[in-house]
Amino acid sequence: MGEERVDEFLAFQRAGGRHLAGWSRPGLLCLLEVLRGQGVVPAEEPARAGSPTEVLLGAFERFLLTERGLAAGTVRGYVRHARRFLEGMAPSGGLAGLTARDVTEAVLRESGAVSVSAAQFFVSALRSFLRFCFLEGSVEIDLSQAAFPVTGRRRSSLPRGISKIDAAALLDRCDRRSAVGRRDYAVLVTLLRLGLRASEVAALRLDDIDWRAGDMVVRGKGARQDRLPLPAEVGEAIASYLRRGRPASDRREVFLRARAPFRPIAPGTVSSTVRRACRRAGVAEVGAHRLRHTVGCEMVAAGVPLVQIAQVLRHHSLQSTAIYARVDIEQLRLLAAPWPGGDQR
């Protein structure tokens, strides 16, 4: 039993129309590790390191990390889907006999078993894998375009932040007399003032903060590193946690677990911290990314140009920032043509 069985279980639940709010892939994988440690579930047999498939997947993983510079989590997902593709195909002559039909059929099988977003991720991984195989000479032609894009009827939603009153309530309800409360407060202030992603907060290291210069390095997607100003409120919250809340440890990550073993917190812990704060404050529960949207919406309301918003949120493309233009209703009114026969208001 391994990751493939977890994926099959989640796909079965979705296919039956069951509500998956109480199930998450990371949580199920964690449960699987616990069961293995207790001997309830046998340990997964390691793949043969010398098999052609594992050699190819190992080279693909190194390519994604070194040449593409993708995040470790994305790389694991791409490699997992590439393995899934290889296990499910049966072309004559192995990869050398792979055809566009084989690729298309693999996409159709996957899209029929999982959600739209999961199928889209599978296609992205498959295209990257097929391009890699072409570059390595494993296939004679580039078949990546045979993996047709998967579309859904889901429309791009507007970025939604929380109100200033709710944001203040999240901070006020942190018990800063306790170590966990100081950590939660520092995490929330960092999210609300800098608009970081949950993974970026979890990856923040002591060496990333330059206290004298008043700035910090943010380690974002694709091994990207950006230097941002360190607001006084954020610096004071982190310093308070470091002095009177952080467990004694030689780990260089800023935020650590509150209970032993004192390992760095995971991105999921950042999101759960936000949800706990919402429950304490009596406001609707949101995740960490909603606080990132809050920063963007506040800048739009303050009249900050989209280019500067993109710099603060560290978007790779202005297209990612363009969705915030739809939040400024008053500016959009100036672009709207008058309704025929109506007034000009």
Backbone torsions as a table, in degrees:
resi	resn	phi	psi	omega
1	MET	NA	130.0	-178.2
2	GLY	-148.7	-155.6	-178.2
3	GLU	-61.7	-34.5	-179.1
4	GLU	-61.9	-39.0	179.7
5	ARG	-66.9	-37.3	176.6
6	VAL	-63.4	-43.7	178.4
7	ASP	-61.8	-40.5	179.1
8	GLU	-63.8	-40.5	179.4
9	PHE	-62.8	-46.4	-179.9
10	LEU	-64.7	-39.1	178.2
11	ALA	-64.5	-38.6	178.7
12	PHE	-64.8	-40.6	179.4
13	GLN	-64.4	-42.3	179.5
14	ARG	-66.2	-42.5	-178.0
15	ALA	-61.6	-30.2	179.1
16	GLY	-87.1	5.1	178.8
17	GLY	71.0	23.3	-177.9
18	ARG	-83.6	147.5	-178.9
19	HIS	-74.8	127.8	-174.0
20	LEU	-106.6	17.2	-177.3
21	ALA	-61.1	-32.1	-178.5
22	GLY	-88.2	-0.8	-178.4
23	TRP	-117.9	137.4	175.2
24	SER	-141.1	146.1	-178.7
25	ARG	-61.5	-47.6	178.2
26	PRO	-58.9	-38.1	180.0
27	GLY	-66.4	-40.4	178.9
28	LEU	-67.4	-37.4	177.6
29	LEU	-66.2	-37.2	176.5
30	CYS	-64.1	-42.8	177.1
31	LEU	-60.7	-39.6	179.6
32	LEU	-61.7	-41.1	178.9
33	GLU	-64.9	-40.0	178.5
34	VAL	-63.2	-44.5	179.6
35	LEU	-63.8	-36.2	176.2
36	ARG	-65.9	-41.4	179.8
37	GLY	-64.0	-30.6	178.5
38	GLN	-85.9	-4.4	-179.9
39	GLY	80.0	6.5	178.8
40	VAL	-71.3	-38.8	178.1
41	VAL	-114.0	130.9	-179.9
42	PRO	-64.1	147.7	179.1
43	ALA	-62.3	143.3	-179.1
44	GLU	-69.2	133.3	179.7
45	GLU	-68.5	126.2	179.8
46	PRO	-65.7	142.8	178.4
47	ALA	-68.6	150.1	179.0
48	ARG	-67.6	116.6	-174.7
49	ALA	-63.6	-27.7	-175.8
50	GLY	-91.8	-0.1	-178.8
51	SER	-68.9	148.4	-180.0
52	PRO	-55.7	-38.0	-179.2
53	THR	-63.9	-45.1	-178.3
54	GLU	-69.4	-34.6	176.4
55	VAL	-63.8	-43.3	179.4
56	LEU	-65.0	-44.6	-179.1
57	LEU	-67.6	-34.8	176.1
58	GLY	-63.9	-41.6	176.9
59	ALA	-65.9	-37.7	177.8
60	PHE	-63.8	-41.2	179.0
61	GLU	-63.3	-44.0	179.0
62	ARG	-64.4	-37.3	178.4
63	PHE	-62.3	-43.4	-179.2
64	LEU	-66.5	-37.4	-177.3
65	LEU	-75.7	-43.2	-173.1
66	THR	-91.2	-44.8	-176.0
67	GLU	-85.5	-43.3	-178.2
68	ARG	-87.4	-25.4	-179.7
69	GLY	66.8	33.9	-178.9
70	LEU	-78.6	157.8	177.6
71	ALA	-66.5	152.7	-175.6
72	ALA	-59.9	-40.1	179.4
73	GLY	-64.2	-40.4	177.7
74	THR	-65.2	-39.7	179.6
75	VAL	-62.3	-43.5	179.2
76	ARG	-61.1	-41.0	178.8
77	GLY	-65.5	-42.8	179.2
78	TYR	-62.3	-44.3	-179.1
79	VAL	-66.0	-39.7	179.5
80	ARG	-62.2	-42.9	-179.9
81	HIS	-71.0	-33.6	176.5
82	ALA	-64.2	-40.9	177.0
83	ARG	-64.2	-40.6	178.7
84	ARG	-61.1	-40.0	178.6
85	PHE	-64.8	-45.4	-178.3
86	LEU	-64.9	-37.8	-179.6
87	GLU	-71.6	-26.5	-176.3
88	GLY	-92.5	-12.6	-178.0
89	MET	-94.2	158.0	178.1
90	ALA	-144.1	56.4	178.2
91	PRO	-76.1	149.5	178.1
92	SER	-69.8	129.5	178.7
93	GLY	83.9	16.4	177.7
94	GLY	70.0	-148.8	-178.2
95	LEU	-60.9	-31.3	-179.5
96	ALA	-62.6	-27.2	-179.9
97	GLY	-98.9	12.5	-178.3
98	LEU	-67.2	138.0	179.8
99	THR	-123.3	167.2	177.3
100	ALA	-62.0	-32.3	179.1
101	ARG	-63.8	-40.7	178.6
102	ASP	-60.5	-41.5	-179.2
103	VAL	-66.0	-47.4	-179.1
104	THR	-62.2	-41.7	179.4
105	GLU	-63.9	-36.1	178.4
106	ALA	-64.3	-40.9	178.3
107	VAL	-65.0	-41.4	179.8
108	LEU	-64.2	-40.6	178.0
109	ARG	-62.5	-44.8	-177.4
110	GLU	-67.6	-43.6	-177.6
111	SER	-66.6	-23.4	178.5
112	GLY	-83.7	-9.8	-175.6
113	ALA	-112.3	-18.9	-174.6
114	VAL	-127.9	177.5	-179.8
115	SER	-72.2	169.9	-179.4
116	VAL	-61.5	-45.9	-177.8
117	SER	-64.7	-39.0	178.4
118	ALA	-66.4	-39.1	178.0
119	ALA	-66.4	-37.7	177.6
120	GLN	-63.6	-39.4	177.7
121	PHE	-66.5	-38.9	177.2
122	PHE	-60.5	-43.4	179.8
123	VAL	-64.1	-42.7	178.5
124	SER	-60.1	-44.7	178.9
125	ALA	-64.9	-42.2	-178.2
126	LEU	-65.3	-42.2	177.9
127	ARG	-61.5	-43.8	179.0
128	SER	-62.6	-41.0	-179.8
129	PHE	-66.0	-41.5	-178.9
130	LEU	-68.5	-37.0	175.7
131	ARG	-64.4	-39.7	177.9
132	PHE	-62.8	-44.1	179.8
133	CYS	-61.4	-36.8	178.0
134	PHE	-67.0	-42.9	178.8
135	LEU	-64.4	-34.3	-179.5
136	GLU	-81.3	-10.0	-179.5
137	GLY	84.9	11.8	179.2
138	SER	-73.8	-26.2	175.0
139	VAL	-127.5	150.7	-174.6
140	GLU	-79.3	-29.4	-179.4
141	ILE	-128.1	156.6	179.3
142	ASP	-78.4	109.5	-177.6
143	LEU	-98.0	11.1	-175.5
144	SER	-62.8	-31.7	-179.1
145	GLN	-74.0	-10.6	176.2
146	ALA	-75.3	-14.6	175.2
147	ALA	-85.5	88.4	-175.0
148	PHE	-64.8	145.2	179.9
149	PRO	-65.0	147.0	177.9
150	VAL	-100.2	124.9	-179.2
151	THR	-114.5	152.4	176.7
152	GLY	-132.0	171.8	-179.3
153	ARG	-86.1	3.1	179.7
154	ARG	-69.7	125.6	179.6
155	ARG	-94.5	152.7	179.3
156	SER	-63.7	121.5	-177.9
157	SER	-86.7	157.3	177.7
158	LEU	-70.8	143.8	173.1
159	PRO	-64.0	132.1	-177.3
160	ARG	-121.7	120.1	175.6
161	GLY	-98.2	-173.6	174.2
162	ILE	-112.3	161.1	-177.3
163	SER	-72.7	161.7	178.3
164	LYS	-63.1	-33.7	178.8
165	ILE	-65.0	-45.0	179.0
166	ASP	-66.1	-39.0	178.6
167	ALA	-62.4	-41.9	178.4
168	ALA	-65.5	-36.0	179.4
169	ALA	-65.6	-37.9	178.0
170	LEU	-58.8	-42.0	-178.3
171	LEU	-74.5	-39.5	-175.7
172	ASP	-67.0	-29.9	-176.6
173	ARG	-85.1	3.0	175.0
174	CYS	-78.0	127.0	178.3
175	ASP	-80.3	91.2	-174.7
176	ARG	-78.1	6.0	172.5
177	ARG	-84.2	-14.6	-179.6
178	SER	-107.5	160.3	-179.8
179	ALA	-64.9	-43.1	179.7
180	VAL	-65.5	-38.7	178.9
181	GLY	-63.3	-39.0	177.7
182	ARG	-67.3	-38.4	177.5
183	ARG	-65.9	-45.3	-179.7
184	ASP	-61.1	-42.1	-179.6
185	TYR	-63.2	-43.7	180.0
186	ALA	-64.1	-40.2	178.7
187	VAL	-64.3	-45.6	-177.6
188	LEU	-66.0	-42.4	178.9
189	VAL	-63.2	-40.7	179.3
190	THR	-62.5	-41.6	178.9
191	LEU	-67.2	-43.0	-174.2
192	LEU	-77.1	-25.9	-176.7
193	ARG	-99.1	-27.5	-176.6
194	LEU	-113.1	-13.3	178.8
195	GLY	66.5	34.1	-180.0
196	LEU	-74.6	157.7	171.4
197	ARG	-79.1	160.1	179.7
198	ALA	-59.4	-40.9	-179.8
199	SER	-65.3	-32.1	-179.4
200	GLU	-72.9	-35.6	175.9
201	VAL	-66.5	-44.1	-179.1
202	ALA	-64.9	-30.6	-177.1
203	ALA	-87.4	-4.9	-177.3
204	LEU	-61.7	130.6	-176.5
205	ARG	-115.2	157.7	178.6
206	LEU	-59.2	-37.0	-178.6
207	ASP	-72.3	-12.4	-179.2
208	ASP	-79.7	-15.1	-175.5
209	ILE	-100.4	121.0	174.9
210	ASP	-102.4	98.0	-174.6
211	TRP	-66.8	-35.4	-178.6
212	ARG	-71.6	-43.2	-178.9
213	ALA	-79.0	-18.3	179.7
214	GLY	72.0	38.6	176.3
215	ASP	-142.9	175.2	-177.5
216	MET	-149.5	154.8	177.1
217	VAL	-97.4	131.0	177.9
218	VAL	-109.9	125.0	-179.6
219	ARG	-96.3	104.6	-173.3
220	GLY	-102.1	-156.6	-178.0
221	LYS	-66.6	150.3	174.5
222	GLY	59.9	37.4	179.0
223	ALA	60.4	20.2	179.2
224	ARG	-77.4	139.8	177.6
225	GLN	-126.0	128.0	179.9
226	ASP	-126.1	144.5	177.0
227	ARG	-103.1	123.7	-177.9
228	LEU	-120.0	150.8	173.5
229	PRO	-62.4	146.7	179.0
230	LEU	-100.5	102.5	178.8
231	PRO	-58.1	146.6	-177.6
232	ALA	-58.3	-39.9	-178.6
233	GLU	-63.5	-39.5	179.0
234	VAL	-68.7	-45.8	179.7
235	GLY	-59.6	-42.4	179.9
236	GLU	-65.5	-38.9	-180.0
237	ALA	-66.6	-43.3	179.4
238	ILE	-66.7	-42.8	180.0
239	ALA	-61.9	-39.1	178.3
240	SER	-64.3	-40.2	177.8
241	TYR	-66.5	-41.1	-179.2
242	LEU	-65.3	-36.4	-177.2
243	ARG	-79.7	-37.5	-169.6
244	ARG	-132.2	17.0	-179.5
245	GLY	-141.9	-29.1	-175.6
246	ARG	-77.3	130.1	177.8
247	PRO	-62.4	150.6	177.0
248	ALA	-65.0	121.8	-176.4
249	SER	-160.4	153.6	175.2
250	ASP	-92.6	4.7	176.1
251	ARG	-69.1	144.2	-176.7
252	ARG	-93.4	-9.2	175.8
253	GLU	-68.2	144.4	-176.8
254	VAL	-69.3	-52.4	-172.3
255	PHE	-98.1	122.9	-178.3
256	LEU	-117.3	161.9	175.2
257	ARG	-62.3	150.6	-178.0
258	ALA	-80.3	-19.1	-179.6
259	ARG	-120.1	151.0	179.3
260	ALA	-65.7	146.9	-3.9
261	PRO	-72.3	139.5	-172.7
262	PHE	-82.8	70.6	177.6
263	ARG	-88.9	165.3	177.1
264	PRO	-61.4	147.8	177.2
265	ILE	-69.7	155.0	177.9
266	ALA	-94.4	161.0	175.5
267	PRO	-54.8	-34.7	177.7
268	GLY	-63.1	-31.9	176.9
269	THR	-66.2	-34.8	177.7
270	VAL	-63.0	-45.5	179.1
271	SER	-65.2	-41.3	179.2
272	SER	-66.8	-30.1	175.1
273	THR	-62.7	-41.9	178.7
274	VAL	-65.4	-42.9	-178.7
275	ARG	-65.6	-38.9	177.1
276	ARG	-63.4	-40.7	179.0
277	ALA	-63.8	-36.5	177.5
278	CYS	-63.3	-42.7	179.9
279	ARG	-65.3	-39.6	178.3
280	ARG	-64.5	-37.4	-176.8
281	ALA	-83.5	-9.6	179.9
282	GLY	72.8	30.4	178.1
283	VAL	-113.6	166.0	179.6
284	ALA	-60.0	136.7	-177.3
285	GLU	-69.2	135.7	175.7
286	VAL	-135.5	166.4	176.4
287	GLY	-97.0	179.4	-177.5
288	ALA	-63.3	-31.6	-175.6
289	HIS	-69.8	-25.2	177.0
290	ARG	-65.9	-30.6	177.0
291	LEU	-71.6	-31.8	173.7
292	ARG	-65.5	-41.6	175.8
293	HIS	-63.2	-33.8	179.4
294	THR	-60.4	-43.2	179.1
295	VAL	-61.6	-45.7	179.5
296	GLY	-62.4	-43.9	-179.3
297	CYS	-65.8	-37.5	178.8
298	GLU	-65.2	-37.7	178.8
299	MET	-68.5	-37.8	176.5
300	VAL	-61.9	-45.0	179.7
301	ALA	-63.0	-28.9	179.2
302	ALA	-84.7	-0.3	178.4
303	GLY	81.1	20.6	179.2
304	VAL	-73.3	131.9	179.6
305	PRO	-60.9	151.4	-178.4
306	LEU	-60.4	-33.7	-180.0
307	VAL	-61.0	-42.1	179.9
308	GLN	-72.2	-34.3	175.8
309	ILE	-63.0	-40.4	178.3
310	ALA	-61.7	-36.7	179.4
311	GLN	-68.5	-41.0	-179.5
312	VAL	-68.0	-44.4	-178.9
313	LEU	-82.8	-6.7	175.2
314	ARG	59.7	47.0	174.8
315	HIS	-77.3	141.0	177.5
316	HIS	-72.3	-28.1	-176.7
317	SER	-136.1	146.6	176.9
318	LEU	-65.2	-20.8	177.5
319	GLN	-61.2	-33.2	177.8
320	SER	-68.6	-31.4	-178.9
321	THR	-83.6	-21.6	-174.0
322	ALA	-60.8	-24.5	-179.1
323	ILE	-63.8	-23.9	-179.9
324	TYR	-73.1	-19.0	177.0
325	ALA	-65.5	-26.2	-179.3
326	ARG	-75.2	-10.6	180.0
327	VAL	-80.7	-29.1	-176.7
328	ASP	-81.1	86.8	-175.1
329	ILE	-62.9	-40.3	-176.4
330	GLU	-64.1	-39.1	177.3
331	GLN	-70.1	-34.0	178.2
332	LEU	-68.3	-29.9	177.4
333	ARG	-60.9	-33.9	-178.5
334	LEU	-68.4	-23.8	-178.6
335	LEU	-89.9	-16.6	-175.2
336	ALA	-74.8	136.0	176.0
337	ALA	-75.5	146.5	-179.7
338	PRO	-64.3	144.1	-179.4
339	TRP	-72.6	130.9	-178.5
340	PRO	-58.3	126.8	178.1
341	GLY	82.5	-4.0	-179.7
342	GLY	-99.9	-179.2	177.7
343	ASP	-77.6	173.8	-173.9
344	GLN	-97.8	12.6	-177.7
345	ARG	-74.7	NA	NA
